[in-house]
Amino acid sequence: MDVPEPIAAVQEATVVFVINRAWSPSSDDRATYDATRKYWKVGARTRDRATYALGVAGGIVRGAYRIQEWHQSGDKSRWGFVGVPAPELRAVGTSIERLAPPRGAANPVRLYLDGIPASDTTTVRVIARELNAEPLARIMYGQRELFHSNFLAWFFDSLPKSADAVFRNLAHDDPQNTVSVRHSEREREQLDLVFHWPDASPLVIENKVFSLPQRDQLDAYRKKTARWKASKVSHVLLSMSPLQDLPEDWTYLSYQELSERIELALEDSLHESYEVETLRRYSRVVRLLNALLDNTQVHSMQEPVWLDDAQFVEIESRQTRSALLKLRANRVKELLIDAIPRVGQAESGMTHSQPFVGWRRRINLNGIQIEAGWQYQGGQFRLCVVLPHLESHSEQARALREKFAHKHPELFSFEHLFEILNVSADQIRPDHRFGHFAPSFVYRYVKAPELTVSQLVEASQSTAYELQRLFDIAPDT
């Protein structure tokens, strides 16, 4: 996975400018500088204190500058700056998503006048406290995707000008469209959102917050929309997590970019109405959620596999806690898939409120098809087998599985893992027997609560090679 590094700490006062509207991947250095430097609503206190300015699009720093002076726009309502590149920050290309958005910042201007904290100080706990203080976040708990879909439908219907600034360029122009009235639809043919304009193609939005998008689901939705009378249909995956194998006729829109689009759309609002203020608060909730999610990302192979449970205490929603833990496990699984491609199958999920990750491969053992590999959960690293031919909840089947395991101790040998996991033979449990998860899972384990992602990948590779050696399996089959 290609994950941008989080921005390093900046000690001096810094202003972040959201430049989604003016920046594109084809922008050169001059275009990025021009997009960042003018013109913004910034007060005298900010102009007096700010040392650095960052231009940010899609949560990534595109330009970093040391401010030399400020000047007013032609109508004197806004300010721009003259600056020089600031390579000393090493900020360009880094992510600011792990930062909790500062309170009181003028959108789309974010003020870090006390400097930007190091990413490892912006913990899940800090962000969760900020999120708990947001009323919309409290309403959202327990119905995450439904809440966002309903809210965006309200936005589309209640603030049409701002909503069009956010969504209209995601749809194809279609002068032949017969729709006469701009409107939104909810749950049409199980689609989360559909936006309609008289002069554009319908815009289908599949909404994923903490759940992971699936290619098969997007393909199924595309088949549904292919039957519509509209000559064109635009498809958008709105998600906290990108889909690596995104179908060609779908566009990915991150929640981070959604927030930035909303802030830009509201920048020129003349009246701070209840609706506008509500939308601003929603934008902040989205950025906080995105920061929470980014803190579950694997930013270094030397990180522990599991995050510190103490941080999650501050997250009041049990569903949100579970979703974050499950996503972390899925990200570790993706790294395992990259490390041992085409060999066996990696897995991740939640059982008994704890995340797990694992890997197994099929083996033909004297004509019997089994699966062998490992699983890591709750500080236990387990060497395991799954025995479909002995699958049952009965005590008799359990005894047969125990007998099978004793007959094949090589499947549960930790010898090749002692150095990797930093354990020894006397730490293997249970003694002289095996653990069982009905109906077919048998294992032995060692306690390794502080494994890093790197250790887990190495242990998985070592187990794959050991099974190849034991059973004379050709590599990469």
Buried (B, 14 or more C-beta within 10 A) or exposed (E): EEEBEBBEEBEBBBBBBBBBBBBEEEBEEEBBBBBBBBBBBBEEEBBEBBBBBBBBBBBBBBBBBBBEEBEEEEEEEEBBBEBEEBEEBEBBEBBBBBBBBBEEBBBBBBBBBEBBBEBEEBBBBBBBBBBBEBEBBBEBBEEBBBBBBBBBBBBBEEBEEBBBBBBBEBBBEBEEBEBEEBBBBEEBEEBBBBBBBEEBBBBBBBBBBBBBBEEEBBEEBBEBBEEBEBEBBBBBBBBBBEBEEBEEEBBBBBBBBBBBBBBBBBBEBEEEEEBBEBBBBBBBBBBBBBBBBBBBBBBEEEBEBBBEEEBBEBBBBEEBBBBBBBBBBBBBBBBBBEBBEEBBBBBBBBEEEBBBBBBBBBBEBEEEEBBBBBBBBBBBBBBBBBBEEBEBEEEEBBEBBBEBBEEBEEBBBBEEBBEBBEBEEEBBBEEEEBBBEEBBBBBBBBBBEEBBBBBBBBBBBBBBBBBBEBBEBEEEE
